[in-house]
Amino acid sequence: MRIAGAQIPVGLDIQVNKQEILKAIDWAKENEVEHLLTPEGALSGWCSGWQNKEEELVEALREIEKAQIDAGIFLHLGTCFTEKENVGIVHRNQIRHYHKDGYIQGATNKTFCVDGENCLSRDHLRDPVTLIELSPGNLAAGLLCNDMWGYHEAGVRPLTTVYGSIPGVSLILHATNGAKVRDDDPSFEAFNKWHDGFLWMSAFSCGVPILTVDSCTPWDWDGKDEDVITMRRTSSESGVIDNTGWKTSVPRYGRQYFYYDLTLPEREIVN
């Protein structure tokens, strides 16, 4: 199964974000990709004031949905969105999982939101995990940014460990959008090595490959200065990692599309 990620610019301008996602979909179709993952907040932006641009966000999402159907790919789209739920109208930071035939299979809502997101967290004790079928007997589960490493602050089990214990889970989809500090910041290397080691140990501990994708621009990018796209390293490496290490080698700067041919285990289907 060909899985892929789009390390693309994500900023404040929904129209610019939309065009980046459409280009990624075109690339995925040309390269016979089956599943495409975008960064966290790829359409809405992260802490971008999207709540005040909901009509624009919805219209842009409809264009992306049409392009996804035309391309015939499974799209795992990171975006913030307003949802109607039992508790009322809420803001969610989510991965929206689209089947290649166009319907939405479900949404992974962020579990460990942080200050400034203005989004409701998923209740990990009450709300069920969203599982996506990759093939008969093989499932995927999603994580958003801090869901990978924020569990210790919440005092709960790692979500990767939880997902790895669910029968049939064969892939974890991690959409992230980390803070973009300058390379010359003395704290960068510490966080960089921590992210890298954490991703590897998470894949090792849960026994499930991880497809992870970061954005390549700061949160406040206005979408106008193209030079910004190649100025800073991503906060963590994009790519596919399993218990043996990175299976891909994706540059840490700029717009990058990548794919990996994942061999899924043969599983006995129980009716």
Backbone hydrogen bonds, N-H to C=O, Kabsch-Sander energy under -0.5 kcal/mol:
donor,donor_aa,acceptor,acceptor_aa,energy
3,I,1,M,-0.8
3,I,260,Y,-2.5
4,A,35,H,-2.3
5,G,258,F,-2.1
6,A,37,L,-1.9
7,Q,5,G,-0.5
7,Q,256,Q,-3.0
8,I,6,A,-1.3
12,L,221,W,-2.6
14,I,12,L,-0.7
17,N,13,D,-2.4
18,K,14,I,-2.6
19,Q,15,Q,-1.9
20,E,16,V,-1.8
21,I,17,N,-1.9
22,L,18,K,-2.5
23,K,19,Q,-2.1
24,A,20,E,-1.8
25,I,21,I,-2.2
26,D,22,L,-2.2
27,W,23,K,-2.3
28,A,24,A,-2.4
29,K,25,I,-2.3
30,E,26,D,-2.3
31,N,27,W,-1.8
32,E,29,K,-1.4
33,V,28,A,-2.7
34,E,2,R,-2.3
35,H,2,R,-1.8
36,L,74,F,-2.6
37,L,4,A,-2.0
38,T,76,H,-2.0
40,E,176,T,-1.0
42,A,39,P,-1.4
43,L,78,G,-1.4
45,G,41,G,-2.8
47,C,45,G,-0.5
52,N,49,G,-1.9
53,K,50,W,-2.2
57,L,53,K,-2.3
58,V,54,E,-2.6
59,E,55,E,-2.2
60,A,56,E,-2.3
61,L,57,L,-2.3
62,R,58,V,-2.0
63,E,59,E,-1.5
64,I,60,A,-1.9
65,E,61,L,-2.6
66,K,62,R,-2.0
67,A,63,E,-2.2
68,Q,64,I,-2.5
69,I,65,E,-2.0
70,D,66,K,-2.3
71,A,67,A,-2.0
72,G,68,Q,-1.4
73,I,68,Q,-1.2
74,F,34,E,-3.1
75,L,73,I,-0.6
75,L,98,Y,-1.3
76,H,36,L,-3.1
77,L,75,L,-0.7
77,L,96,R,-2.5
78,G,76,H,-0.5
79,T,77,L,-0.5
79,T,94,Q,-2.5
81,F,92,R,-2.5
83,E,81,F,-0.5
83,E,90,V,-3.0
85,E,83,E,-0.7
85,E,88,G,-2.8
88,G,85,E,-1.7
90,V,83,E,-2.6
90,V,88,G,-0.6
92,R,81,F,-2.9
94,Q,79,T,-2.3
94,Q,92,R,-0.6
95,I,108,T,-2.1
96,R,77,L,-3.0
96,R,94,Q,-0.5
97,H,95,I,-0.6
97,H,106,G,-2.6
98,Y,75,L,-3.4
98,Y,96,R,-0.7
99,H,103,Y,-3.1
102,G,99,H,-2.5
105,Q,97,H,-3.1
105,Q,103,Y,-0.5
106,G,97,H,-0.9
108,T,95,I,-2.5
109,N,107,A,-0.7
110,K,93,N,-3.1
113,C,111,T,-0.7
117,E,114,V,-1.8
120,L,91,H,-2.9
122,R,110,K,-2.6
124,H,122,R,-1.0
126,R,123,D,-0.9
127,D,123,D,-2.9
131,L,129,V,-0.6
132,I,140,A,-2.7
134,L,138,N,-2.9
135,S,138,N,-1.4
138,N,135,S,-2.8
139,L,168,G,-3.1
140,A,132,I,-2.6
141,A,171,L,-1.9
142,G,130,T,-0.6
143,L,173,L,-2.9
145,C,143,L,-0.5
145,C,175,A,-2.1
147,D,144,L,-2.8
148,M,145,C,-2.3
149,W,145,C,-0.5
150,G,146,N,-2.9
153,E,150,G,-0.6
154,A,150,G,-1.1
155,G,151,Y,-1.0
156,V,151,Y,-1.8
159,L,147,D,-0.5
162,V,158,P,-2.0
163,Y,159,L,-3.0
164,G,160,T,-2.5
165,S,161,T,-1.0
165,S,162,V,-0.6
166,I,163,Y,-1.6
169,V,166,I,-1.9
170,S,139,L,-3.1
170,S,168,G,-0.5
171,L,139,L,-1.0
172,I,209,P,-2.1
173,L,141,A,-2.8
174,H,172,I,-0.6
174,H,211,L,-3.4
175,A,143,L,-2.3
175,A,173,L,-0.6
176,T,174,H,-0.6
176,T,213,V,-2.8
181,V,179,A,-1.1
185,D,182,R,-1.9
188,F,185,D,-2.0
191,F,187,S,-2.0
192,N,188,F,-3.0
193,K,189,E,-2.6
194,W,190,A,-1.9
195,H,191,F,-2.8
196,D,192,N,-2.2
197,G,193,K,-2.7
198,F,194,W,-2.7
199,L,195,H,-2.5
200,W,196,D,-2.0
201,M,197,G,-2.7
202,S,198,F,-2.4
203,A,199,L,-2.3
204,F,200,W,-2.4
205,S,201,M,-3.0
206,C,202,S,-2.3
207,G,203,A,-1.3
208,V,203,A,-0.5
210,I,241,I,-2.9
211,L,172,I,-2.9
212,T,210,I,-0.6
212,T,239,G,-2.8
213,V,174,H,-2.2
216,C,8,I,-1.0
221,W,218,P,-1.6
226,E,224,K,-1.0
228,V,225,D,-1.1
229,I,226,E,-1.3
230,T,227,D,-1.1
231,M,228,V,-1.5
232,R,228,V,-0.6
234,T,252,R,-1.9
239,G,212,T,-2.8
241,I,210,I,-2.3
242,D,245,G,-2.1
245,G,242,D,-1.6
247,K,240,V,-3.2
248,T,240,V,-0.8
250,V,238,S,-0.6
254,G,229,I,-1.0
256,Q,7,Q,-2.5
258,F,5,G,-2.0
260,Y,3,I,-2.7
262,L,1,M,-2.9
262,L,260,Y,-1.0
264,L,262,L,-0.7
267,R,265,P,-0.6
270,V,268,E,-0.6
271,N,269,I,-0.6
